[in-house]
Amino acid sequence: MEIYSTPLARLGLSPRTLNALARGHITRVSQVRVLSDEELLSIRNFNEKCIVELDQKLGEMNLKREQ
C-alpha cells in the first residue's frame, strides 16, 4: 500500500522523535510499523514519550505498529 512508503517527516513528528528515528536509519512508515517498543527504545534519544507520539501520529493515519 502506498501509505506505507510515506516518509516519516510527513507525519508531523517533533524534531526530537524525527531526528532519533533518522539516526536509526528509519525514514518510512513501513520501517517503523514493524519495530517493537524495545527496538525503538534502543535508538539513542528515543524514549517512551517518543513512542506515545509516534503511535498517536500513526493512529491519525489509521495505522498501528505490528508489535
N, CA, C and O atoms as a GROMACS GRO file, in nm:
protein
  268
    1MET      N    1   0.084  -0.118   0.000
    1MET     CA    2   0.000   0.000   0.000
    1MET      C    3   0.089   0.124   0.000
    1MET      O    4   0.193   0.128   0.065
    2GLU      N    5   0.047   0.223  -0.072
    2GLU     CA    6   0.127   0.343  -0.090
    2GLU      C    7   0.152   0.419   0.040
    2GLU      O    8   0.256   0.482   0.056
    3ILE      N    9   0.056   0.413   0.132
    3ILE     CA   10   0.069   0.486   0.258
    3ILE      C   11   0.192   0.440   0.336
    3ILE      O   12   0.250   0.519   0.411
    4TYR      N   13   0.231   0.315   0.320
    4TYR     CA   14   0.347   0.262   0.393
    4TYR      C   15   0.479   0.322   0.346
    4TYR      O   16   0.577   0.321   0.420
    5SER      N   17   0.481   0.373   0.224
    5SER     CA   18   0.605   0.433   0.173
    5SER      C   19   0.615   0.580   0.210
    5SER      O   20   0.710   0.648   0.171
    6THR      N   21   0.518   0.630   0.286
    6THR     CA   22   0.517   0.770   0.328
    6THR      C   23   0.639   0.800   0.416
    6THR      O   24   0.668   0.726   0.510
    7PRO      N   25   0.710   0.908   0.384
    7PRO     CA   26   0.822   0.948   0.472
    7PRO      C   27   0.770   0.989   0.609
    7PRO      O   28   0.666   1.053   0.620
    8LEU      N   29   0.842   0.952   0.713
    8LEU     CA   30   0.801   0.987   0.848
    8LEU      C   31   0.795   1.138   0.868
    8LEU      O   32   0.721   1.186   0.954
    9ALA      N   33   0.872   1.213   0.791
    9ALA     CA   34   0.872   1.358   0.802
    9ALA      C   35   0.734   1.418   0.775
    9ALA      O   36   0.705   1.528   0.820
   10ARG      N   37   0.650   1.346   0.704
   10ARG     CA   38   0.515   1.395   0.672
   10ARG      C   39   0.414   1.372   0.783
   10ARG      O   40   0.300   1.417   0.774
   11LEU      N   41   0.454   1.302   0.888
   11LEU     CA   42   0.361   1.272   0.997
   11LEU      C   43   0.345   1.387   1.095
   11LEU      O   44   0.252   1.387   1.176
   12GLY      N   45   0.433   1.484   1.089
   12GLY     CA   46   0.427   1.595   1.183
   12GLY      C   47   0.485   1.561   1.319
   12GLY      O   48   0.440   1.613   1.421
   13LEU      N   49   0.584   1.473   1.320
   13LEU     CA   50   0.650   1.435   1.445
   13LEU      C   51   0.738   1.549   1.495
   13LEU      O   52   0.781   1.634   1.418
   14SER      N   53   0.763   1.550   1.624
   14SER     CA   54   0.853   1.650   1.682
   14SER      C   55   0.994   1.628   1.628
   14SER      O   56   1.029   1.517   1.588
   15PRO      N   57   1.075   1.734   1.626
   15PRO     CA   58   1.213   1.719   1.578
   15PRO      C   59   1.291   1.611   1.654
   15PRO      O   60   1.369   1.538   1.594
   16ARG      N   61   1.271   1.601   1.785
   16ARG     CA   62   1.342   1.500   1.865
   16ARG      C   63   1.311   1.359   1.815
   16ARG      O   64   1.401   1.279   1.793
   17THR      N   65   1.183   1.330   1.797
   17THR     CA   66   1.141   1.197   1.753
   17THR      C   67   1.190   1.170   1.612
   17THR      O   68   1.244   1.064   1.583
   18LEU      N   69   1.171   1.266   1.524
   18LEU     CA   70   1.211   1.250   1.385
   18LEU      C   71   1.362   1.232   1.372
   18LEU      O   72   1.408   1.147   1.296
   19ASN      N   73   1.439   1.311   1.446
   19ASN     CA   74   1.585   1.301   1.440
   19ASN      C   75   1.634   1.168   1.496
   19ASN      O   76   1.728   1.109   1.443
   20ALA      N   77   1.572   1.122   1.605
   20ALA     CA   78   1.613   0.994   1.663
   20ALA      C   79   1.587   0.881   1.564
   20ALA      O   80   1.672   0.794   1.546
   21LEU      N   81   1.471   0.882   1.501
   21LEU     CA   82   1.440   0.779   1.402
   21LEU      C   83   1.538   0.786   1.284
   21LEU      O   84   1.585   0.683   1.236
   22ALA      N   85   1.567   0.906   1.238
   22ALA     CA   86   1.662   0.922   1.126
   22ALA      C   87   1.799   0.869   1.166
   22ALA      O   88   1.869   0.809   1.084
   23ARG      N   89   1.837   0.892   1.291
   23ARG     CA   90   1.965   0.842   1.341
   23ARG      C   91   1.969   0.688   1.336
   23ARG      O   92   2.075   0.628   1.317
   24GLY      N   93   1.852   0.628   1.352
   24GLY     CA   94   1.842   0.482   1.344
   24GLY      C   95   1.816   0.434   1.202
   24GLY      O   96   1.784   0.316   1.181
   25HIS      N   97   1.828   0.524   1.105
   25HIS     CA   98   1.807   0.493   0.962
   25HIS      C   99   1.665   0.446   0.935
   25HIS      O  100   1.642   0.361   0.849
   26ILE      N  101   1.570   0.504   1.008
   26ILE     CA  102   1.428   0.473   0.991
   26ILE      C  103   1.363   0.599   0.936
   26ILE      O  104   1.352   0.700   1.006
   27THR      N  105   1.318   0.592   0.811
   27THR     CA  106   1.266   0.712   0.745
   27THR      C  107   1.126   0.696   0.686
   27THR      O  108   1.066   0.794   0.643
   28ARG      N  109   1.074   0.574   0.685
   28ARG     CA  110   0.944   0.547   0.622
   28ARG      C  111   0.849   0.479   0.718
   28ARG      O  112   0.891   0.409   0.811
   29VAL      N  113   0.720   0.499   0.696
   29VAL     CA  114   0.617   0.436   0.780
   29VAL      C  115   0.633   0.284   0.781
   29VAL      O  116   0.618   0.221   0.886
   30SER      N  117   0.663   0.226   0.667
   30SER     CA  118   0.677   0.080   0.659
   30SER      C  119   0.787   0.028   0.751
   30SER      O  120   0.776  -0.082   0.804
   31GLN      N  121   0.892   0.106   0.769
   31GLN     CA  122   1.003   0.064   0.854
   31GLN      C  123   0.966   0.068   1.002
   31GLN      O  124   1.001  -0.022   1.078
   32VAL      N  125   0.895   0.170   1.042
   32VAL     CA  126   0.864   0.189   1.184
   32VAL      C  127   0.750   0.097   1.229
   32VAL      O  128   0.741   0.064   1.348
   33ARG      N  129   0.663   0.057   1.139
   33ARG     CA  130   0.548  -0.026   1.176
   33ARG      C  131   0.588  -0.162   1.231
   33ARG      O  132   0.514  -0.219   1.311
   34VAL      N  133   0.702  -0.214   1.191
   34VAL     CA  134   0.741  -0.349   1.233
   34VAL      C  135   0.834  -0.350   1.355
   34VAL      O  136   0.879  -0.456   1.397
   35LEU      N  137   0.862  -0.233   1.411
   35LEU     CA  138   0.953  -0.226   1.525
   35LEU      C  139   0.879  -0.235   1.658
   35LEU      O  140   0.772  -0.176   1.675
   36SER      N  141   0.936  -0.310   1.750
   36SER     CA  142   0.878  -0.321   1.884
   36SER      C  143   0.922  -0.200   1.969
   36SER      O  144   1.010  -0.124   1.930
   37ASP      N  145   0.858  -0.185   2.084
   37ASP     CA  146   0.898  -0.079   2.177
   37ASP      C  147   1.045  -0.094   2.212
   37ASP      O  148   1.118   0.005   2.215
   38GLU      N  149   1.089  -0.217   2.240
   38GLU     CA  150   1.229  -0.239   2.278
   38GLU      C  151   1.324  -0.194   2.168
   38GLU      O  152   1.426  -0.130   2.196
   39GLU      N  153   1.290  -0.226   2.044
   39GLU     CA  154   1.377  -0.186   1.932
   39GLU      C  155   1.381  -0.034   1.920
   39GLU      O  156   1.487   0.023   1.897
   40LEU      N  157   1.266   0.030   1.934
   40LEU     CA  158   1.263   0.176   1.925
   40LEU      C  159   1.342   0.239   2.040
   40LEU      O  160   1.416   0.335   2.019
   41LEU      N  161   1.326   0.186   2.161
   41LEU     CA  162   1.394   0.243   2.277
   41LEU      C  163   1.546   0.221   2.272
   41LEU      O  164   1.620   0.287   2.345
   42SER      N  165   1.591   0.130   2.187
   42SER     CA  166   1.736   0.109   2.173
   42SER      C  167   1.801   0.217   2.086
   42SER      O  168   1.923   0.226   2.079
   43ILE      N  169   1.720   0.298   2.022
   43ILE     CA  170   1.772   0.408   1.940
   43ILE      C  171   1.806   0.523   2.034
   43ILE      O  172   1.726   0.561   2.120
   44ARG      N  173   1.925   0.578   2.017
   44ARG     CA  174   1.970   0.687   2.104
   44ARG      C  175   1.872   0.804   2.100
   44ARG      O  176   1.828   0.845   1.993
   45ASN      N  177   1.839   0.857   2.217
   45ASN     CA  178   1.748   0.971   2.237
   45ASN      C  179   1.603   0.941   2.206
   45ASN      O  180   1.521   1.034   2.202
   46PHE      N  181   1.567   0.815   2.184
   46PHE     CA  182   1.427   0.779   2.163
   46PHE      C  183   1.374   0.724   2.294
   46PHE      O  184   1.428   0.629   2.349
   47ASN      N  185   1.266   0.786   2.346
   47ASN     CA  186   1.216   0.746   2.477
   47ASN      C  187   1.066   0.714   2.470
   47ASN      O  188   1.006   0.714   2.363
   48GLU      N  189   1.008   0.686   2.587
   48GLU     CA  190   0.866   0.649   2.595
   48GLU      C  191   0.776   0.758   2.536
   48GLU      O  192   0.677   0.728   2.469
   49LYS      N  193   0.811   0.883   2.561
   49LYS     CA  194   0.732   0.994   2.509
   49LYS      C  195   0.731   0.991   2.356
   49LYS      O  196   0.630   1.022   2.293
   50CYS      N  197   0.843   0.955   2.297
   50CYS     CA  198   0.853   0.944   2.151
   50CYS      C  199   0.763   0.833   2.100
   50CYS      O  200   0.700   0.847   1.994
   51ILE      N  201   0.756   0.722   2.173
   51ILE     CA  202   0.670   0.610   2.134
   51ILE      C  203   0.523   0.653   2.134
   51ILE      O  204   0.449   0.623   2.041
   52VAL      N  205   0.483   0.722   2.240
   52VAL     CA  206   0.345   0.770   2.251
   52VAL      C  207   0.314   0.862   2.133
   52VAL      O  208   0.209   0.850   2.069
   53GLU      N  209   0.404   0.954   2.104
   53GLU     CA  210   0.384   1.047   1.994
   53GLU      C  211   0.376   0.974   1.860
   53GLU      O  212   0.287   1.002   1.779
   54LEU      N  213   0.466   0.882   1.838
   54LEU     CA  214   0.469   0.805   1.713
   54LEU      C  215   0.339   0.726   1.696
   54LEU      O  216   0.278   0.729   1.589
   55ASP      N  217   0.297   0.656   1.801
   55ASP     CA  218   0.175   0.577   1.793
   55ASP      C  219   0.053   0.666   1.768
   55ASP      O  220  -0.039   0.627   1.696
   56GLN      N  221   0.053   0.785   1.828
   56GLN     CA  222  -0.058   0.879   1.807
   56GLN      C  223  -0.063   0.924   1.661
   56GLN      O  224  -0.170   0.927   1.600
   57LYS      N  225   0.051   0.960   1.606
   57LYS     CA  226   0.056   1.006   1.467
   57LYS      C  227   0.019   0.895   1.370
   57LYS      O  228  -0.050   0.920   1.272
   58LEU      N  229   0.063   0.773   1.397
   58LEU     CA  230   0.024   0.660   1.312
   58LEU      C  231  -0.126   0.637   1.323
   58LEU      O  232  -0.192   0.607   1.224
   59GLY      N  233  -0.181   0.651   1.444
   59GLY     CA  234  -0.324   0.634   1.466
   59GLY      C  235  -0.406   0.734   1.386
   59GLY      O  236  -0.516   0.702   1.339
   60GLU      N  237  -0.353   0.855   1.370
   60GLU     CA  238  -0.422   0.956   1.291
   60GLU      C  239  -0.431   0.915   1.145
   60GLU      O  240  -0.517   0.964   1.071
   61MET      N  241  -0.343   0.824   1.103
   61MET     CA  242  -0.345   0.772   0.965
   61MET      C  243  -0.416   0.636   0.960
   61MET      O  244  -0.410   0.566   0.859
   62ASN      N  245  -0.482   0.600   1.072
   62ASN     CA  246  -0.548   0.470   1.084
   62ASN      C  247  -0.450   0.354   1.069
   62ASN      O  248  -0.483   0.250   1.011
   63LEU      N  249  -0.329   0.373   1.122
   63LEU     CA  250  -0.226   0.270   1.121
   63LEU      C  251  -0.182   0.242   1.264
   63LEU      O  252  -0.202   0.325   1.352
   64LYS      N  253  -0.121   0.128   1.285
   64LYS     CA  254  -0.058   0.100   1.412
   64LYS      C  255   0.062   0.010   1.388
   64LYS      O  256   0.074  -0.055   1.284
   65ARG      N  257   0.150   0.009   1.488
   65ARG     CA  258   0.267  -0.078   1.478
   65ARG      C  259   0.227  -0.222   1.500
   65ARG      O  260   0.132  -0.250   1.574
   66GLU      N  261   0.297  -0.313   1.437
   66GLU     CA  262   0.270  -0.457   1.448
   66GLU      C  263   0.348  -0.518   1.562
   66GLU      O  264   0.424  -0.613   1.542
   67GLN      N  265   0.331  -0.467   1.680
   67GLN     CA  266   0.408  -0.512   1.796
   67GLN      C  267   0.386  -0.658   1.813
   67GLN      O  268   0.440  -0.719   1.905
   0.00000   0.00000   0.00000
